Amino acid sequence: MKRPEPRRCVLDARHDSRDTVFDALARDLGFPAQWGRNLDALYDVLRADIAGPIEIVWRAGAGGRDLDAIRAVLRDVARERRDVVLKED
């Protein structure tokens, strides 16, 4: 049986703020329209509301110090869900 293609989001230098990262994740991964747009809501929606497999690519140049918390949430979810992969270039 063929594995389904993962939902995929690539974050790069264009994603330089919390809003641009949240927008890309929501759009590319199919978040519900009314998710909370905060770290707790990000964790919750990725942990339980989005079917996998999911692949998130965090490329060099994405974010900055203020986005380290988002990256930490993505790492936590990837550790907890076998069908979520976070690739960090």
C-alpha positions, 0 to 999 in steps of 0.5 A, spaced: 500 500 500 502 506 497 504 511 503 500 518 502 504 524 500 505 528 506 502 535 507 508 540 506 510 546 509 517 550 507 519 555 511 525 560 509 528 567 509 521 570 507 518 567 513 521 573 518 516 574 523 511 570 527 505 572 523 509 569 516 510 563 519 503 562 522 500 564 515 505 559 512 503 553 516 496 554 516 495 555 509 500 549 507 498 544 512 490 546 512 489 549 519 482 550 521 480 557 520 479 559 527 485 556 530 488 561 536 495 564 532 499 562 539 504 557 541 499 553 545 494 553 539 500 551 534 502 545 539 494 543 539 493 544 532 499 540 530 498 535 535 491 533 534 487 536 529 491 535 522 492 528 519 499 526 517 504 525 514 506 532 515 513 534 513 516 541 515 522 544 512 526 549 516 531 552 512 537 557 514 535 564 514 528 562 516 526 566 522 530 569 528 531 569 535 524 571 536 521 565 532 525 560 536 519 558 540 515 556 534 521 552 532 521 549 539 514 547 538 515 544 531 520 540 534 516 537 540 510 535 535 515 532 531 518 528 537 511 526 539 508 524 532 511 519 528 508 522 522 511 529 523 518 530 520 521 537 521 527 537 517 532 543 519 537 545 514 
